């Protein structure tokens, strides 16, 4: 099989026991999952571990097994990023080459040998569960009570339900936007596979990794472990400079309003708002950062305007909780993504 990722060493950790939760609604699913895998086609793979690729943005385990005709084949199952696995306590030595394994997963749409890893049963009795039987990712992080009411500190995205609201881009596409959406192939065009954070909206949407917000005099720095992304919010500007360079994350200016941080971002490089949202360079994004006084959650609500591809505003939100989890280094190995084959391979 022509693999799109290459193994590299990471710090080891002890495998942890995780229990399978109840099925989650398909309506709450991560968009990328349904693009690449069939939620209603479970697979069971038993065999020997041939390779464990412990990398970002996605890890893979390759299993030598037999097909229905008794022939030996190598199947692959996609797992979450090594950074997310590390937070779960799953290290680079959790799956050892030559050990037997049984995997419950979901069938890949484009490759009959591919699957998405849900639960793995290891030789030593360890059970690793990364997704529910409904396909929903499982994430957890150390939680820290918030009595400060401040946006500053380290935050971790909540799991669905309760993680926020995702809009449906089809509700607002112009004719040009609908045409661009139809021409967009999320498997081949998703910038995540080129190790890009895509946009501020995509960075907030990444599950399983922490984000730090800190105050530095006349600017606020937002650091996502996802793709080692750093955003600078300039608090001493009222307008975006005409000569500022266009970047993936855009140019951000901010102000406080009734205790909330308001951030306006423009001057984006051409690309995507999210992997399933087409956009142009005319995108403008406004985010509001509000700490809920009742529970200490950080509520990040956003509104985007993209006049060429979207008719009116696109709005969504992410809900985060304060955490003691430290930011790590993401690193990334560029590839096609999801272990699938390019056309013609």
C-alpha positions as CSV (number, residue, x, y, z in Angstrom):
1,X,0.0,0.0,0.0
2,X,1.2,3.5,-0.9
3,X,1.2,5.2,2.5
4,X,0.9,9.0,2.8
5,X,2.5,9.4,6.2
6,X,5.8,8.3,7.7
7,X,6.4,7.2,11.2
8,X,8.4,9.2,13.6
9,X,9.1,8.8,17.3
10,X,7.2,10.6,20.0
11,X,7.2,10.4,23.8
12,X,5.8,7.2,25.1
13,X,2.9,7.0,27.6
14,X,1.0,4.3,29.3
15,X,-2.2,3.0,27.5
16,X,-5.4,3.7,29.4
17,X,-8.6,1.9,29.7
18,X,-11.6,3.6,28.1
19,X,-15.2,2.4,28.1
20,X,-17.5,2.6,25.1
21,X,-20.2,5.2,25.5
22,X,-23.7,5.2,24.1
23,X,-24.2,6.0,20.4
24,X,-24.1,9.7,19.5
25,X,-26.5,11.4,17.0
26,X,-25.2,11.6,13.5
27,X,-26.3,15.2,13.5
28,X,-23.6,16.0,16.0
29,X,-20.9,14.2,14.0
30,X,-17.6,15.7,13.0
31,X,-17.9,16.7,9.3
32,X,-14.7,15.1,8.3
33,X,-15.7,11.7,9.6
34,X,-18.7,11.3,7.3
35,X,-16.7,12.6,4.4
36,X,-14.4,9.6,4.7
37,X,-16.2,6.8,6.5
38,X,-19.6,5.1,6.7
39,X,-21.1,5.5,10.0
40,X,-23.6,2.7,9.4
41,X,-21.0,0.1,8.1
42,X,-19.1,-1.2,11.2
43,X,-16.1,-3.5,10.5
44,X,-14.3,-6.0,12.7
45,X,-10.6,-6.6,12.0
46,X,-8.5,-9.2,13.8
47,X,-4.9,-9.7,13.0
48,X,-1.3,-8.7,13.8
49,X,0.0,-5.1,14.0
50,X,2.3,-4.4,11.1
51,X,2.9,-0.7,11.7
52,X,1.8,2.1,14.0
53,X,2.2,5.6,12.6
54,X,2.1,7.9,15.6
55,X,1.9,11.3,13.9
56,X,-0.1,14.5,13.4
57,X,-2.5,15.4,11.9
58,X,-3.7,11.7,12.0
59,X,-2.3,8.5,13.3
60,X,-2.7,5.1,11.6
61,X,-2.4,1.5,12.6
62,X,-1.7,-1.1,9.9
63,X,-2.9,-4.7,10.6
64,X,-2.0,-7.9,8.7
65,X,-5.1,-10.0,8.5
66,X,-6.9,-12.3,6.1
67,X,-9.8,-11.4,3.7
68,X,-12.9,-13.5,3.0
69,X,-11.0,-15.6,0.5
70,X,-8.3,-16.5,3.0
71,X,-5.7,-14.3,1.3
72,X,-3.3,-12.2,3.5
73,X,-3.9,-8.5,3.3
74,X,-2.8,-5.4,5.1
75,X,-5.6,-3.2,6.4
76,X,-5.3,0.3,7.9
77,X,-7.3,2.1,10.5
78,X,-7.1,5.9,11.0
79,X,-6.8,7.2,14.6
80,X,-6.7,10.7,16.0
81,X,-3.6,12.9,16.0
82,X,-0.7,11.8,18.1
83,X,-1.2,14.9,20.2
84,X,-4.7,13.9,21.0
85,X,-3.6,10.3,21.7
86,X,-0.8,11.6,24.0
87,X,-3.4,13.6,26.0
88,X,-5.4,10.4,26.4
89,X,-2.3,8.6,27.7
90,X,-1.7,6.6,24.6
91,X,1.9,6.7,23.6
92,X,4.0,5.7,20.6
93,X,4.6,2.3,22.2
94,X,0.9,1.5,22.9
95,X,0.5,-0.6,19.7
96,X,3.6,-2.8,19.2
97,X,4.5,-4.4,15.8
98,X,3.9,-8.1,15.9
99,X,1.2,-8.0,18.7
100,X,-2.3,-9.3,18.0
101,X,-5.1,-6.8,17.9
102,X,-8.9,-6.8,17.3
103,X,-10.4,-3.5,16.0
104,X,-14.0,-2.4,15.9
105,X,-14.2,0.5,13.4
106,X,-16.1,2.1,10.5
107,X,-15.6,1.3,6.8
108,X,-13.7,3.8,4.6
109,X,-15.7,5.1,1.7
110,X,-12.9,5.0,-0.9
111,X,-10.6,2.2,0.1
112,X,-12.0,-1.3,0.9
113,X,-9.0,-1.9,3.1
114,X,-9.5,1.2,5.2
115,X,-11.4,2.0,8.4
116,X,-11.7,4.5,11.2
117,X,-10.6,3.2,14.6
118,X,-13.3,3.1,17.2
119,X,-12.2,0.5,19.8
120,X,-9.1,-1.7,19.9
121,X,-8.6,-4.8,22.1
122,X,-4.9,-5.4,22.8
123,X,-3.0,-8.5,23.8
124,X,-2.5,-7.4,27.4
125,X,-6.2,-6.8,27.9
126,X,-6.1,-3.1,27.4
127,X,-9.2,-1.6,25.7
128,X,-8.6,1.6,23.7
129,X,-11.8,3.4,22.8
130,X,-11.4,6.5,20.6
131,X,-15.0,6.8,19.2
132,X,-18.4,5.8,20.4
133,X,-20.4,3.2,18.5
134,X,-22.1,6.2,16.8
135,X,-18.8,7.6,15.5
136,X,-18.4,10.5,18.0
137,X,-14.9,11.3,19.1
138,X,-14.1,11.0,22.8
139,X,-12.0,13.6,24.5
140,X,-11.3,14.6,28.1
141,X,-8.9,17.0,29.8
142,X,-8.2,18.0,33.4
143,X,-10.7,20.6,34.4
144,X,-10.0,23.7,36.5
145,X,-12.7,25.8,38.3
146,X,-12.8,29.3,37.0
147,X,-13.5,32.0,39.6
148,X,-11.7,34.8,37.9
149,X,-14.2,35.5,35.0
150,X,-11.1,36.2,32.8
151,X,-10.7,35.1,29.2
152,X,-7.0,34.6,29.9
153,X,-5.6,31.2,30.7
154,X,-5.7,27.7,29.0
155,X,-8.9,26.3,27.6
156,X,-10.1,23.0,26.2
157,X,-13.0,22.5,23.8
158,X,-16.0,20.8,25.3
159,X,-17.4,17.6,23.6
160,X,-20.7,17.4,21.8
161,X,-23.4,18.0,22.8
162,X,-22.5,21.3,24.4
163,X,-19.5,22.2,22.3
164,X,-21.2,25.0,20.4
165,X,-23.1,25.4,17.1
166,X,-22.0,24.6,13.6
167,X,-23.8,26.4,10.7
168,X,-24.8,24.7,7.5
169,X,-23.0,26.5,4.7
170,X,-25.6,25.3,2.1
171,X,-28.1,27.6,3.8
172,X,-26.2,30.7,2.7
173,X,-24.4,30.0,-0.6
174,X,-24.7,32.3,-3.5
175,X,-24.7,30.8,-6.9
176,X,-20.9,31.3,-7.1
177,X,-20.6,29.7,-3.6
178,X,-22.7,26.7,-4.5
179,X,-20.6,26.2,-7.7
180,X,-17.3,26.5,-5.7
181,X,-18.7,24.1,-3.1
182,X,-19.5,21.5,-5.8
183,X,-16.0,21.8,-7.2
184,X,-14.3,21.5,-3.8
185,X,-13.0,18.0,-2.9
186,X,-12.7,18.0,0.9
187,X,-10.4,14.9,0.7
188,X,-7.9,16.4,-1.7
189,X,-8.3,20.1,-0.9
190,X,-8.5,20.2,2.9
191,X,-5.5,22.4,4.0
192,X,-5.2,20.3,7.3
193,X,-3.4,17.6,5.2
194,X,-0.9,20.2,4.2
195,X,-0.4,21.0,7.9
196,X,-2.3,24.3,7.7
197,X,-4.6,25.5,10.6
198,X,-7.0,26.6,7.8
199,X,-8.6,29.6,9.7
200,X,-9.4,30.9,13.2
201,X,-12.8,29.1,13.0
202,X,-11.1,25.8,12.1
203,X,-8.6,26.2,14.9
204,X,-11.3,26.7,17.5
205,X,-13.1,23.7,16.1
206,X,-10.3,21.2,16.7
207,X,-11.2,18.8,19.5
208,X,-8.8,17.3,22.0
209,X,-6.1,20.0,22.1
210,X,-5.7,23.0,24.4
211,X,-5.6,26.7,23.6
212,X,-3.9,29.4,25.6
213,X,-5.0,33.1,25.7
214,X,-2.6,35.6,27.3
215,X,-2.3,39.3,27.6
216,X,0.9,41.0,26.4
217,X,0.6,44.8,26.9
218,X,-0.9,46.2,23.7
219,X,-1.7,42.8,22.2
220,X,-3.4,39.5,23.1
221,X,-1.8,36.3,22.0
222,X,-3.9,33.2,21.2
223,X,-2.0,30.0,20.9
224,X,-3.6,26.8,19.7
225,X,-1.6,23.5,20.1
226,X,-3.4,22.5,16.8
227,X,-0.8,23.1,14.1
228,X,1.3,25.2,16.6
229,X,-0.9,28.1,15.6
230,X,-0.3,31.6,17.1
231,X,-2.6,34.6,16.5
232,X,-1.8,38.1,17.5
233,X,-4.8,40.4,18.3
234,X,-3.6,44.0,18.2
235,X,-5.4,46.1,20.8
236,X,-3.9,49.5,19.8
237,X,-5.4,49.7,16.3
238,X,-8.8,50.7,15.1
239,X,-8.3,49.8,11.4
240,X,-6.4,47.1,9.5
241,X,-3.3,48.6,7.8
242,X,-3.7,48.5,4.0
243,X,-0.2,47.2,3.6
244,X,-0.5,44.3,6.1
245,X,0.3,40.9,4.5
246,X,-2.5,38.4,3.9
247,X,-2.1,35.3,5.9
248,X,-4.0,32.1,6.7
249,X,-5.2,33.4,10.0
250,X,-5.7,37.0,8.8
251,X,-4.9,40.3,10.5
252,X,-6.8,40.7,13.9
253,X,-7.6,43.9,15.9
254,X,-9.5,43.8,19.2
255,X,-11.3,45.8,21.8
256,X,-13.1,45.1,25.1
257,X,-16.9,45.7,25.3
258,X,-18.7,45.2,28.6
259,X,-16.0,42.8,29.7
260,X,-16.1,40.8,26.5
261,X,-13.2,40.7,24.0
262,X,-14.3,41.6,20.4
263,X,-11.9,40.6,17.7
264,X,-12.3,41.6,14.0
265,X,-10.1,39.7,11.5
266,X,-9.6,40.5,7.8
267,X,-6.9,40.2,5.1
268,X,-7.1,36.5,4.8
269,X,-5.1,34.6,2.2
270,X,-7.4,32.7,-0.2
271,X,-8.5,29.3,1.3
272,X,-11.3,27.9,3.4
273,X,-13.2,29.1,6.4
274,X,-13.5,25.4,7.4
275,X,-12.7,22.3,5.3
276,X,-16.3,22.2,4.2
277,X,-16.8,25.9,3.8
278,X,-15.6,27.6,0.6
279,X,-14.6,31.3,0.9
280,X,-12.7,34.0,-0.9
281,X,-10.1,36.6,0.1
282,X,-12.9,39.1,1.0
283,X,-13.8,37.2,4.1
284,X,-14.2,39.2,7.3
285,X,-14.6,37.5,10.7
286,X,-15.8,38.9,14.0
287,X,-15.4,36.9,17.2
288,X,-16.8,37.6,20.7
289,X,-15.1,36.0,23.8
290,X,-17.4,35.8,26.8
291,X,-16.9,34.0,30.1
292,X,-20.2,32.6,31.3
293,X,-20.6,33.8,34.9
294,X,-22.7,30.8,35.8
295,X,-20.3,28.0,35.0
296,X,-17.0,29.7,34.0
297,X,-17.1,28.4,30.4
298,X,-15.5,30.4,27.6
299,X,-18.0,31.1,24.9
300,X,-16.5,32.0,21.5
301,X,-19.2,33.1,19.1
302,X,-18.3,34.1,15.6
303,X,-19.9,35.8,12.6
304,X,-18.3,35.7,9.1
305,X,-19.1,37.7,6.0
306,X,-18.0,36.6,2.5
307,X,-20.1,38.5,0.0
308,X,-19.0,36.6,-3.1
309,X,-19.7,33.1,-1.8
310,X,-22.3,33.6,1.0
311,X,-25.5,35.6,1.1
312,X,-25.6,37.3,4.5
313,X,-23.8,36.3,7.6
314,X,-22.5,32.8,8.7
315,X,-22.5,32.3,12.5
316,X,-21.4,29.6,14.9
317,X,-19.9,29.1,18.3
318,X,-17.5,27.0,20.4
319,X,-17.7,26.4,24.1
320,X,-14.5,25.8,26.1
321,X,-13.7,25.0,29.7
322,X,-10.6,26.1,31.7
323,X,-8.0,23.4,32.0
324,X,-4.7,22.7,33.7
325,X,-3.5,20.8,30.6
326,X,-0.3,22.3,29.2
327,X,0.2,23.1,25.6
328,X,2.4,20.7,23.7
329,X,4.2,20.9,20.4
330,X,2.0,19.7,17.6
331,X,4.4,19.1,14.7
332,X,2.9,17.7,11.5
333,X,3.7,15.3,8.7
334,X,2.1,16.6,5.4
335,X,0.1,14.1,3.4
336,X,-3.1,13.4,1.5
337,X,-5.0,12.4,4.7
338,X,-7.0,9.5,6.0
339,X,-4.6,7.0,4.5
340,X,-6.5,6.9,1.2
341,X,-5.2,6.7,-2.3
342,X,-4.8,9.5,-4.7
343,X,-6.6,9.0,-8.0
344,X,-4.5,6.7,-10.2
345,X,-2.6,5.1,-7.2
